[in-house]
Amino acid sequence: MSALRRGVLVLALGWVVGALRRLRGDGGVPPQAGGWRELTDPPGG
């Protein structure tokens, strides 16, 4: 039974950490380069 309790505790802690990261907006820095580019026709097409 202790293994089940430990598993539930680990899942709950993971959920709390994930929720806090979302609320704080700790998602990292968005990419500063790249993005969308226009597609060109393939050669010979």
N, C-alpha and C positions, 0 to 999 in steps of 0.2 A: 504493500500500500504506500510505502514511503516513496517508491520510484514514481508512482502515479502523481503523488503530491508534488514531488520535485519537478516532474515534467510540466505540470500545470503552472508552477511558479516560474519556470523558465519561459514558458509561452507568455505569461502575463507580463513579465519584465520586458520581454522583447516587444510586446505591444505598446507598453508605456514608453519605452525608448523611441520607438517609431513615431508614436503620436507626438511626443515632445519635439522630435526633429522636424516634423511637419509643421507644428505650430510655430517653432522658432524660425523656420525657413532656412534651415541649415542644409541646403541642397547643393552647395558648392557654387562655383562661379560659372555662369553660362559661357559657352564658347565665344571667343572674341573674333574669330576668323571663320571662314567657310560659309556654310549656309546653302541656300538654293542657288542653282545656276541653270542657265538655259541649256536644254539638250540640243545637240546638233545631229543632223542626219548621219547615219553610219556610212563609212566610206563604201562606194560602189552601190549605194542604195538609191 
